[in-house]
Amino acid sequence: MKQPKQTVNKVFSPHHQRVLSVAVSIILQFSLYALVLFRFSRYFVYFYWTCFAISLLVALFISTRKTKLAYKVAWIVPILLLPVIGGMTYLMFGGARRPHYHREETRKTFQRELPATLSTTDLMRYGPDALQQAWYLGNTALCPAYTNTETAYFPSGKEFLQDYLAELEKARDYIFLEYFIISEGSMWDEILEVLTRKVAQGVDVRVIYDGVGSAATLPVKYPDILHARGILCRVFQPLVPVLSIHQNNRDHRKITVIDGVTGYVSGLNLADEYVDRKERFGYWKDNALRLRGEATWSLTVFFLTMWDHQNPHSDFRLFRPRQLPPLETTGGIVIPYADTPNADDTIGADLYLQMISKAKRYLYITTPYLAIDETITSALCIAARTGVDVRIMTPHIPDKKGVFAVTQSNYPVLLEAGARIFEFTPGFVHTKTMVADDLYASVGSCNLDYRSFYLQFENGVWLCGDPAVLSVRDDFLQTMEVCQEITLDDCRTLSFPRRIVQTVYRLFAPLF
């Protein structure tokens, strides 16, 4: 049990004070808006109808946008119900989802640095469905396919960390880390010790972390602390006390690159709870995938384009690996992919939809959040109704009760279609995987929710015919043994007020 003094120190720590100050600043901005309304109450009729006109125009604009119907409804309803603040809130938070990065320049970089390496004949060995998915990633996402790559799957944070530290020690040229959350603690201390030692050996070490994701876990001046150790550091869109759409577009990626030869993608961040050194929401289930070989170059390019997102200048030629080590490969296809919040980039959502639609025998999904739109819901239902063994694993102990309510609100329609749902009873499952037919799998940072699909920078690896596909499958089946299967009766016995709460949360799920 925590001592009262420890709790007080934690609440008033510099990290928490930083988040509190930002929250107070935003509240003051809303209060100022309310004060203006009060002071000019005599003109309220004119003000109201002006705001109503703005809100109506905004609602009409939203209805014509190229985005999901659920996202439109989630905004239009509150805008029309609260016209005084609805339209202005959308302009600040909804907007056109144009994140602060150079999309066209990034695509040109991908085209230059990530040329196609495999032919149609190479891809056809796994059938036309595999060819279509690989073609989509190669031509739409500009993420090419590789075969000369060795993979290793880690079903827990503990197993990952042991391998991770050993690989960091082998770095000769550079180490790149890009994570949504980095938190001071024993895990990060061990990593930082290795990074500091490698810098002393002449290794180029760079770190990117998200300004919101790490706002409560790192000091404001943490880049200066790393710079003092010789580690280059950039914060992606630091948390600022200003109401802005761009605060909604976060870097949710999890990438490590070592010399352009070895790379990691994962669901886990660099914090103690992800390796079960700190208990949060029971046992924390997570995973990671290691790449060694040609496909790691894609991760290098992903990192450098994010590193350059405000000031492009990197010479990619300097980071080409010297040579690849001997590899044990089976010819399976490995495609690292990246997604962005831009309205024209829906790579994660499109890939998941393809995997669902092309599954023939089974489809196993693990996700901490099941906040899905009508398209993916329909695809899952169709798959289940056509005989595909659809199983979905979610947490039993949630980290966010509102999102958990949305997750559970999606159960009935999926169960009625024949899908099976399992809740991870030991605690919180943070793994983000999809595996189908012993042939395809995806491992990465992308949740099955609106934030990952439409508001955040994400990354992952699509696998076809690779041994790691079976590792993902086996991890799901073994984890299922400690899960509670949810039935329709469980959903029907929920109290009426709880169903109402779930319905309300589901309506506004795209805004979470």
PyMOL commands that set and color helices and strands:
alter all, ss='L'
color gray80, all
select helices_A, chain A and resi 4-11+14-39+41-64+69-81+83-94+103-113+120-124+128-139+157-168+186-200+222-228+245-248+272-275+296-307+316-319+347-358+374-385+401-409+411-417+450-455+467-480+488-492+496-507+509-511
alter helices_A, ss='H'
color red, helices_A
select strands_A, chain A and resi 149-154+174-179+204-210+232-236+250-251+254-258+262-266+283-285+288-293+333-339+362-366+389-395+420-424+427-429+433-436+440-444+456-464+483-486
alter strands_A, ss='S'
color yellow, strands_A
deselect
rebuild
show_as cartoon
